[in-house]
Amino acid sequence: MADDFFSQLDSGTLRALLARTAAQDAALVTVSPSLHIENCSPAARRLTGLHPLERIDQILSEPAAAALRACLADGQPRTVEEELDGVSYRLELIPREGGALLAFLREDRAAYDGSLRVVHAKSMQYLGALLADAGQVDDPAVSAALRRQCLRLYRLLTHSDFLHDPPLTEQLRLRHTDLAGLCRDAVQTALTHGPANGTQRISAETPDLCDALIEPELVRTAVYNLLSNAQRVTPPDGDITLSLHDDGVFLTISVADRGPGLDADAFAALLTGWRRSVPMEDYLALARQGVPLGLGLPLTQAIAQLHGGSLLLSPREGGGSILHFNLSHLPESLADHNLRAPMILEPGFPLEEVEFSIF
């Protein structure tokens, strides 16, 4: 047992261990039962801007603050997802004598280690060679099949790279876009190129015009994914609805399907499962239990978060699920930051070749 092992180490040895591991750079905070900070690491001071004797809950979300109070009340550790300044953290809440320890652990760039960088770079190199070779195959059908398989692997690698190393919001190529028109075009594309599934009906309920400051290629990718997923789970005689609503604070694109419906626990696992370090057999066991393996929903969530929003789930009356893709009304000042945005699909790959189902 790990507890038995560490209990036999003296405090000096433990301090030396922590000083030589990633924990030395983690944002660590100790708090009293009143939620006042007792001590914090240098990384925590930089992250939170708080100091001893200030209350930690002033920078926590309500779910995180509630989890901390529960940890203090029952003495049981908790793990929650928390976002500070647009960055996602795994927040570990650990009870201790006279209070609790909070550890803010980043899971994006830190999780993309050197071996994955090598795999990614080499795979892209080999894919380029394979795509060139596919063009030399005499049989057009075989050539097209080889090219499509290469593009499937290409988009998988680029999506993984995006998730592990996302840009900052101010690095996006944000521009004013008619979001209503984008949604209607996405529905038409789904009808033309989406997964064939009988006589599905897809309707769009949008205003005539909806101006939004967004990175249109990323948002279009997210909407394609939601529509494609809805087509795959909806029976042939089912209906799919895309709606767009603007409440002045958030722009919400909702896609309603007629599938079996996602429960909240499964939804949470789909959004965060790509981060988990588990044996391959355990990961594949999820597929045998009916949990689809893919990067679509996590990527859609990441795109929403880059726009100050999130991806939410609710049940649909009469059966099915509704996924709500929320985008904030971003400040006009960000429109001036026209840095090159990471492209998820390389220009020049036509949609019908890459496939509408991008995940």
N, C-alpha and C positions, 0 to 999 in steps of 0.2 A: 504494500500500500504506500502511495506517495506521502500520505500524512505521516506514517510511521517513519519514513526515511527523513523527511525534513525536520521532524520533531527531535531527531538526534543530532542535528547540526547546531553548532553554537552561533550566536548572533553575528560574530565577526565573519564567519564563513558565509553566512547568508548575505551579508552586506557586500562581500567581495563578489559573490555570484551575481547579485543584482547589478553591480557596477560594470559587469562584463557582458551583459545581455541587453536586449532591446528595452527592458523595463527601465533602464536608466534614463531613457528619453521619453518615457510615457508621462502623460499628464496625470499626476496622482494627487489626491486631496483627501485629508482626514477631516471629519466633521464630528461635532458633538450631537447628542440627541436633539438639541434645539436647532440643528442644521447650520450652526455657525462654524466657519472654517477654523480648525485648530492649526493645521500646517498644510503646505502644498509645495510640490516640486517646482523648479524653475519653469519646466514646460507647462505646468498647470497655471502658473502666474501669467505666462504669455498667452495661453489659450483663453482663460476666463477673464483676465484683467482684475481679478479679485485678490484679496489679501486676508491673512488671519483676522478673525473677529467679524468678518462680513458674512452674510448668509449665502450659502451655495444655491438655494432654490431660486434666487432671483435671475439666474441664467439658465435654469433647467426648464424643459417643457413640462407641462402638467403631468403627462404619463410618467416621465422620469422622476419627477418630484414625488409622485404617489408611490412609485416603486421604492424610492429611498425611504420614505416613511414606513412602508411595509417591512422593509429590511430591518430597520431599527426596532420595529414593534415585535417581530417574531424571531429575529436573530437568524434569518435564512438569507443566503446570498441571492442576488437577482442579476439578470442580464437584460439590458434594454438597448434598443437602437436609438441614438440621439444625434441631432444635427446642430452644429454650432458654426455660424458664419458660412453656411453653405457646404460644410464638410461633414460627412457621415462618420460617426464613431460607434464602436461597440462599447457601451458603458457598463463596466462591471461594478456591482455594488456588493461589498463584502463587509459583514458585521465584524466589529472588533470591540474589545472591552472599552466601554465608555463612548461608543459611537460607531462610525462606519468609515470604510475606505472606499473612495471612488477612483476608478481607473478609466480614463478616456483612451481607447485604443483605436488607432486608425486602421482601416481595413481595405483601403483602395491601393494607393501606390506602394505601400509597404508589403502588400501581399503579392505583388508582381516581382518575383525574385529573378535572379540572373539566369537561371536555367530556362525559365519561361521566355525571357527575352531572346535567348539563343534559339529556342524552338520556334518562336514567332518569326525571327529574322530569316532563319534557314528555310522554314516552310514557305515564306513568301518568295524566296529565291527559287526554290524548286517548283513552285506553282507557276512562276513566270516561264520556266523552261517547259513545263508540261503544256501550258496554253499554246506556246509556240509550236510544240510538237503536234498538238491536236489539229492545228491548221494544215499540217502536212499529210494527214490521213486521207486517203482517196475516197473512202466511203463517207458521204455527207452525214448519214445518220450516226455512224460511229463517231465521227469528228464532233458532231453536235453534242452527243452524249458525254464524251470525254470533257468537252469544254464546260458543260453544265456542272459536272461533278467537281471540276476545279473551282468554279465560281462558288459553289456551295461551301467548299472548304475555305475559300478566300473570305467570304463574308463572315464565316464563323470566327476566323482569326481576327478580322478587323473589329467585330463586335466585342470579342473578348478583350482586345486592346483598349477599346473605348471604356469598357466597364472598369478595368483595372487602373486605368490612368486617364480619368475624365478631365476635360478642360475646365477652366473657371468660367463662370457666366460671362464675365467681361471679355473673354476670349472668343465668344461666339460671334458669328457674322449676323448680328441682329438687324433686321430691317422690317419696316412696316409692310404687312401682308394682309390680304383679305382672307381671314381664317375661314369664313363661311364658304368662299369659293374653293379653298383648299379641301375642305371637308366634302363638298359636293363632287369635286374631281376624284377624290379618293374612293367614294362610293361607286362612281362610274368605272373606275379602274378595277375595283373588286368584282363588279359584274362582268367585266371583260376578261380579266386575267386571274381572278381569284380561284381558289380551289373549287372545282366543279362539284356541286352537291344538289343536283336535282332542280327543284323549282323554288329554291329559296327566294324570298323577297327581301330586298334591302331598300329602306327608305331613309331619306335625309330630312331632318327637321331643323332648319337653320334660318337665321334672318337673311335678308337680301345681301347685306354687307356687314362685315365685322372686322374692323381694323385692329390689328394686334402686332406688337413688337416682338418678333420671334425669329428663330433660325428656321426658316421654312423647310429645309431639307431634313433636319432632324425631326421636326414635328410631323412632317409627312410620313417619315419612316415609322414613327410611333403609331400613327393612325392606321397605316397599312397593317401593322402587326395586330392591332386590336380587331380590325375587320377580318383579317385572315383567320385569326383564332376563332372568332364568332362563326365564320363559315364552316370551319372544321367540326365544331361541336353541335351545330344546329341541324336538325333533321331536314330532309328535302322539302317538307311542307311547312317548315317553320319560318318565322319572320325575324329579321334583324333590323334594328333601328339605330341610326346615328343621330344624335341631337347635339346642338351647340347652344350654350347658355352663358350670358355675361351678366354677372351681378354687380359689376363695377369694381370688384376687388379681384375676382378670379374669373377666368374664361374656362368653362368646363365642357369638354367633349365627352359625351357618354355613348358607349356602344353596348346595346342590349342584345343578348342572344337567347336562344331557346334550348341551350344545352342542359346537361344534368345539374348544373349549378356548382359553384365553388364554395366551400366553407371557409371561414376566416382563417383557421389554422393552416389549411392547405395553401391558401393565398399567401400567407406570411412566409411559408416555406419556399414557395416558388420565387418570391422576391429576394430572399436572402440565401437560398441554397447554394448558389454558385460560389459563395465565399468559404464554404465549410471544407475543412480538411478531413476527409473520410476515406477509408479504403474503397477501392473500386467496387468490390462486391456489395458493400453497404449502399453505395450510391446507385448501383444498378438495381438493388432491391426496391428502390423507390419506383422504378419503372414497372416492376412486376406488380406493385401495389396500385398501379394506375396513375401515378403522378408523372406527368410529362416532363422530360428532361430537355431544357433549352435555355436560351438567353433572352428570349423575346420580352417577357414581362419585366425582368430586371433592367433591361436596356430601356424599355419604355418608362419605367420608374426613374431611371437616371436622367432621361431627357426631360421629364416633368420637373425634377429637382433642379436641373440647370436653369429652368424658367421660373424658379421660385414656387413650384407646385408639388404635386404628389399624385400617385395612382391609388385610387380607392375602389372598394368593392361593395356592392349592395345586391340583395336578391331582387329578382324581377317577378312581379306579380304574374301568376299563371305559370311560373316555371322558367328557370334560366337565371342568368347573372347579368349585372350591369357593371361595367368597368368605367370609372370616371377618371378621365385624364385632365387634371387641373393645371392651369398655367396662370401665373400672376400677371397683373398689369405692370410690366417692368418700367422703370423710370426712363424718360426720354434721353437722359444723358448717356445711357448705354448704347444708343443707336450710333454714336460717334466712334465707338470702338470697333472698327471694321477689320479686325485681325482675321486671318484665314481660319475658318472652322474646320475641324476634322471631318472628312467626308466618309460616310459609312459605306456608300457604294461608289466605286470608282466611275467617273464620267466615261461614257462610251459603252457601258454595258446596258443594252436595252432591257426594259422591265420584263418583257415577255421571255427573254433569255435567262435572266437571273432568277426569275419566278416572282410572282407577286408575294407569295409566302416567303418573307425575307429571313425567317428564322428556322 
